């Protein structure tokens, strides 16, 4: 089983310098690649000088996360891709248990490792944590992370389980599944494209897994900080587009209408907590959702699963009922 570990880079010299040493030291069973989104810093010269064994795929522009990977992976031959963020530190034997899981079950399309916080290694990290799920209204959450609360890692998620989505920070996926789904949705540009891809895989009767025997540490915010209005815009817009593409038809409009209403409440909260820029980002995310409605609706696949949401409405449980941990959710 041929594995390619693939890092997408855009002006990330400092991140490559900090995080590549662990990837090189602990990855002995894979070819290493960097897909470069037309960087204007000295990323490529740094790689050529210090890591000549790493193969470079050069994109012609800054295509963002989705198109950047879609274009670059066309030039990489492997059975399994590991799409690894440039701000991830890996650990010894991090790929082996994941490859074994792929070998045991051909119905598994994608797997993520345990994601811990690089800055506080005893805690789970926001992007992926102990495996991703969504609630009945499509709100994403993780074992080990519900909204803004991160759990301490006490071995409670050292298991291997089927989940709903795997994080794009360290996403192992079969090449044939990636190609069959035509990769990430490039209209997303960045953020939530991995949840959309996993939802499409689930709609295609493929499995997504979390492997707690593999651990990586994610810095997070390497490209856009959590308080960046552009990140708010992308998350809100892409979430709506994801619903439009993947929800069962009879649940589609009730849930989208409810989510639009809840977004209005969120916009008011963002206004007081983060400023007008975030309220404007949510407003524009809705405007662009309406603008692109027909285009995104045409992307719906032939089948949508009904058992997608594993918990009741997470915002109510978290903000009103004060349930901060995965184990406490109904």
C-alpha positions as CSV (number, residue, x, y, z in Angstrom):
1,X,0.0,0.0,0.0
2,X,1.7,3.1,-1.3
3,X,1.4,6.2,1.0
4,X,2.2,9.8,0.0
5,X,2.3,12.5,2.8
6,X,1.4,15.7,1.1
7,X,1.7,19.2,2.6
8,X,0.1,22.2,1.0
9,X,2.2,25.4,1.3
10,X,1.7,29.1,0.6
11,X,4.4,31.4,1.9
12,X,4.9,29.0,4.8
13,X,8.7,29.0,5.1
14,X,8.6,29.5,8.9
15,X,6.1,26.7,9.4
16,X,8.0,24.3,7.2
17,X,11.2,25.1,9.1
18,X,9.5,24.4,12.5
19,X,7.3,21.3,11.6
20,X,9.0,19.5,8.8
21,X,11.8,17.9,11.0
22,X,9.2,15.7,12.8
23,X,7.6,14.6,9.5
24,X,10.9,13.6,8.0
25,X,12.1,11.9,11.2
26,X,9.0,9.9,11.8
27,X,7.8,9.0,8.3
28,X,9.8,6.1,6.9
29,X,7.1,4.3,4.9
30,X,5.9,7.1,2.6
31,X,7.0,9.6,-0.1
32,X,7.0,13.2,1.1
33,X,5.6,16.0,-1.1
34,X,5.0,19.7,-0.8
35,X,2.3,21.2,-3.1
36,X,3.2,24.9,-3.4
37,X,0.5,27.5,-4.1
38,X,2.8,29.9,-6.0
39,X,4.6,31.1,-2.9
40,X,6.4,34.5,-3.1
41,X,8.6,33.9,-0.1
42,X,11.7,31.6,-0.2
43,X,9.8,28.4,0.7
44,X,11.0,26.5,-2.4
45,X,14.6,27.5,-2.1
46,X,14.5,26.4,1.6
47,X,13.1,23.0,0.7
48,X,15.6,22.5,-2.2
49,X,18.5,23.4,0.2
50,X,17.5,21.6,3.3
51,X,15.1,18.8,2.2
52,X,16.1,17.7,-1.3
53,X,14.4,14.4,-0.7
54,X,11.0,16.1,-0.6
55,X,9.3,16.2,-4.0
56,X,7.7,19.6,-5.0
57,X,4.6,20.0,-7.0
58,X,4.2,23.6,-8.2
59,X,0.7,25.1,-8.7
60,X,0.4,28.2,-10.9
61,X,-1.5,30.3,-8.4
62,X,-2.7,30.5,-4.8
63,X,-5.6,28.2,-5.3
64,X,-6.6,27.9,-1.6
65,X,-6.9,24.6,0.3
66,X,-9.5,22.9,-1.9
67,X,-8.3,23.6,-5.4
68,X,-4.6,23.6,-4.2
69,X,-4.9,20.0,-3.2
70,X,-7.1,19.0,-6.2
71,X,-4.6,20.4,-8.7
72,X,-1.5,19.1,-6.9
73,X,-2.7,15.6,-6.2
74,X,-3.2,15.0,-9.9
75,X,0.6,14.8,-10.1
76,X,1.1,12.4,-7.2
77,X,0.7,8.6,-7.6
78,X,-0.2,6.7,-4.3
79,X,-2.8,4.4,-2.9
80,X,-3.3,6.5,0.1
81,X,-2.9,10.3,0.4
82,X,-2.2,11.9,3.8
83,X,-3.1,15.5,3.5
84,X,-1.1,17.1,6.3
85,X,-1.2,20.8,7.3
86,X,2.1,22.6,7.4
87,X,1.6,23.4,11.1
88,X,1.4,19.8,12.3
89,X,4.1,17.9,14.4
90,X,3.8,14.2,14.0
91,X,5.0,11.4,16.4
92,X,6.8,8.1,16.1
93,X,4.8,5.4,14.2
94,X,2.0,7.8,13.4
95,X,1.2,6.3,10.0
96,X,1.4,2.5,10.8
97,X,-1.9,2.0,12.7
98,X,-3.8,4.0,10.1
99,X,-2.4,2.0,7.2
100,X,-3.3,-1.2,9.1
101,X,-6.8,0.0,9.5
102,X,-7.1,0.7,5.8
103,X,-5.8,-2.9,5.0
104,X,-8.3,-4.5,7.4
105,X,-11.4,-2.8,6.0
106,X,-11.8,-1.9,2.3
107,X,-15.0,0.0,3.0
108,X,-13.0,2.7,4.9
109,X,-12.4,5.7,2.7
110,X,-10.8,8.2,5.1
111,X,-9.1,8.2,8.6
112,X,-7.8,10.8,10.9
113,X,-5.4,10.4,13.9
114,X,-5.8,11.9,17.4
115,X,-5.3,15.7,17.1
116,X,-3.8,17.4,20.1
117,X,-2.9,21.1,20.7
118,X,0.7,21.9,19.8
119,X,0.8,24.7,22.3
120,X,-0.8,22.7,25.1
121,X,0.0,19.1,24.4
122,X,-2.2,17.7,27.1
123,X,-5.4,19.1,25.4
124,X,-7.3,18.2,22.3
125,X,-7.1,20.6,19.4
126,X,-10.0,22.4,17.8
127,X,-9.7,20.9,14.3
128,X,-10.7,17.3,14.5
129,X,-9.8,16.4,18.1
130,X,-11.0,12.8,18.8
131,X,-13.1,12.4,15.6
132,X,-15.7,14.6,14.0
133,X,-19.5,14.5,14.1
134,X,-22.5,16.7,13.2
135,X,-25.7,17.3,15.1
136,X,-29.3,17.1,13.7
137,X,-28.9,20.6,12.3
138,X,-25.5,20.0,10.8
139,X,-23.4,21.8,13.4
140,X,-20.0,20.1,13.6
141,X,-18.3,19.1,16.8
142,X,-15.7,16.6,17.9
143,X,-15.0,14.1,20.7
144,X,-12.8,16.3,22.9
145,X,-14.0,19.6,21.5
146,X,-17.5,21.1,21.6
147,X,-17.5,24.7,20.3
148,X,-14.9,26.5,22.3
149,X,-14.2,24.0,25.0
150,X,-11.3,21.6,24.7
151,X,-10.9,18.5,26.9
152,X,-7.8,17.2,28.5
153,X,-6.4,14.1,26.9
154,X,-6.6,11.4,29.6
155,X,-6.7,8.5,27.2
156,X,-10.5,8.6,26.9
157,X,-10.3,8.6,23.1
158,X,-7.5,6.1,22.5
159,X,-10.0,3.9,20.7
160,X,-10.7,3.3,17.0
161,X,-14.2,4.2,16.0
162,X,-16.3,5.2,13.0
163,X,-17.0,8.9,12.9
164,X,-18.8,11.3,10.6
165,X,-15.9,13.5,9.4
166,X,-12.1,13.5,9.5
167,X,-10.2,16.7,9.9
168,X,-8.3,18.2,6.9
169,X,-5.4,18.9,9.3
170,X,-4.3,15.3,8.9
171,X,-6.6,13.5,6.5
172,X,-5.7,10.0,5.2
173,X,-7.8,9.1,2.2
174,X,-7.8,6.5,-0.5
175,X,-6.8,7.9,-3.8
176,X,-9.6,6.1,-5.6
177,X,-12.2,7.6,-3.2
178,X,-10.7,11.1,-3.6
179,X,-10.9,10.8,-7.4
180,X,-14.4,9.3,-7.4
181,X,-15.7,12.3,-5.4
182,X,-13.7,14.7,-7.7
183,X,-11.8,15.8,-4.6
184,X,-12.7,18.8,-2.6
185,X,-15.3,21.3,-3.7
186,X,-13.3,24.1,-5.1
187,X,-16.1,26.6,-4.5
188,X,-15.4,26.3,-0.8
189,X,-11.8,27.7,-1.3
190,X,-11.0,26.8,2.3
191,X,-12.7,25.7,5.6
192,X,-15.3,22.9,6.0
193,X,-14.3,21.4,2.6
194,X,-13.2,18.2,4.4
195,X,-16.6,17.8,6.2
196,X,-18.3,18.2,2.9
197,X,-16.1,15.6,1.3
198,X,-16.7,13.2,4.1
199,X,-20.4,13.7,3.9
200,X,-20.3,12.9,0.2
201,X,-18.3,9.8,1.0
202,X,-20.9,8.8,3.6
203,X,-23.7,9.4,1.0
204,X,-21.8,7.0,-1.2
205,X,-21.8,4.3,1.5
206,X,-18.2,4.7,2.4
207,X,-16.8,4.8,6.0
208,X,-14.8,7.5,7.9
209,X,-12.7,6.5,10.9
210,X,-10.8,7.9,13.8
211,X,-7.6,6.1,14.9
212,X,-6.6,6.9,18.5
213,X,-3.4,4.9,18.2
214,X,-1.9,7.6,16.1
215,X,-1.2,11.1,17.5
216,X,-0.2,14.4,16.0
217,X,0.0,18.0,17.4
218,X,-1.7,20.8,15.4
219,X,-0.8,24.5,15.9
220,X,-3.9,25.8,14.2
221,X,-4.5,29.2,12.7
222,X,-1.5,28.9,10.5
223,X,-3.2,30.5,7.6
224,X,-6.2,32.3,9.1
225,X,-6.6,33.1,12.8
226,X,-9.9,32.1,14.5
227,X,-10.8,35.8,14.9
228,X,-10.3,36.7,11.3
229,X,-13.6,37.9,9.6
230,X,-12.7,36.1,6.4
231,X,-12.6,32.8,8.4
232,X,-16.1,33.6,9.8
233,X,-17.4,34.3,6.3
234,X,-16.0,31.0,4.8
235,X,-17.3,28.9,7.7
236,X,-20.8,30.3,7.6
237,X,-21.1,30.3,3.8
238,X,-19.5,26.9,3.4
239,X,-21.7,25.3,6.1
240,X,-24.9,26.4,4.2
241,X,-23.5,25.2,0.9
242,X,-22.7,21.9,2.5
243,X,-26.3,21.5,3.7
244,X,-27.6,22.3,0.3
245,X,-25.5,19.6,-1.3
246,X,-25.9,16.8,1.3
247,X,-29.0,16.9,3.3
248,X,-32.0,14.6,2.5
249,X,-34.5,16.5,0.3
250,X,-37.3,16.4,2.9
251,X,-35.1,17.9,5.6
252,X,-33.3,20.3,3.3
253,X,-35.4,23.5,3.5
254,X,-36.5,23.2,7.1
255,X,-33.0,22.8,8.4
256,X,-31.5,25.5,6.1
257,X,-34.3,28.0,7.2
258,X,-33.6,27.1,10.8
259,X,-29.8,27.5,10.3
260,X,-30.3,30.9,8.6
261,X,-32.3,32.1,11.6
262,X,-29.7,30.8,14.1
263,X,-27.0,32.5,12.1
264,X,-28.9,35.8,12.7
265,X,-28.6,35.2,16.4
266,X,-24.9,34.3,16.0
267,X,-24.3,37.6,14.0
268,X,-25.6,39.6,17.0
269,X,-23.3,37.7,19.4
270,X,-20.3,38.2,17.0
271,X,-21.1,41.9,16.8
272,X,-20.7,42.4,20.5
273,X,-17.8,39.9,21.0
274,X,-15.7,40.4,17.9
275,X,-16.9,43.6,16.2
276,X,-18.9,44.7,13.1
277,X,-16.5,42.9,10.7
278,X,-17.8,39.5,11.7
279,X,-21.5,40.5,11.5
280,X,-20.8,41.8,8.0
281,X,-19.0,38.5,7.2
282,X,-22.1,36.5,8.2
283,X,-24.4,38.8,6.2
284,X,-22.2,38.4,3.1
285,X,-22.0,34.6,3.6
286,X,-25.8,34.6,3.3
287,X,-25.9,36.9,0.3
288,X,-23.4,34.7,-1.5
289,X,-25.3,31.5,-0.5
290,X,-28.4,32.9,-2.2
291,X,-26.4,34.0,-5.2
292,X,-24.9,30.5,-5.7
293,X,-28.0,28.5,-4.7
294,X,-28.7,27.0,-8.1
295,X,-25.1,26.2,-8.8
296,X,-24.6,24.4,-5.5
297,X,-28.0,22.6,-5.6
298,X,-26.9,21.0,-8.9
299,X,-24.0,19.3,-7.1
300,X,-26.3,17.1,-5.1
301,X,-25.5,13.4,-5.5
302,X,-28.0,10.7,-6.3
303,X,-28.3,9.6,-2.7
304,X,-28.3,11.3,0.7
305,X,-28.2,9.3,4.0
306,X,-30.7,10.0,6.7
307,X,-28.7,9.0,9.8
308,X,-26.2,11.8,9.6
309,X,-26.7,13.7,12.9
310,X,-25.6,11.9,16.0
311,X,-26.8,14.4,18.7
312,X,-29.5,16.9,19.4
313,X,-29.0,20.6,18.6
314,X,-25.5,21.3,19.9
315,X,-25.8,25.1,20.3
316,X,-28.8,24.6,22.7
317,X,-26.9,22.0,24.7
318,X,-23.7,24.0,24.8
319,X,-24.9,27.6,25.4
320,X,-28.1,27.1,27.3
321,X,-27.8,23.7,29.0
322,X,-24.1,24.2,29.6
323,X,-23.0,20.8,28.4
324,X,-19.3,21.4,27.5
325,X,-18.0,17.9,26.9
326,X,-18.8,15.3,24.3
327,X,-19.8,12.7,27.0
328,X,-22.4,15.1,28.4
329,X,-24.3,15.6,25.1
330,X,-27.7,14.0,24.5
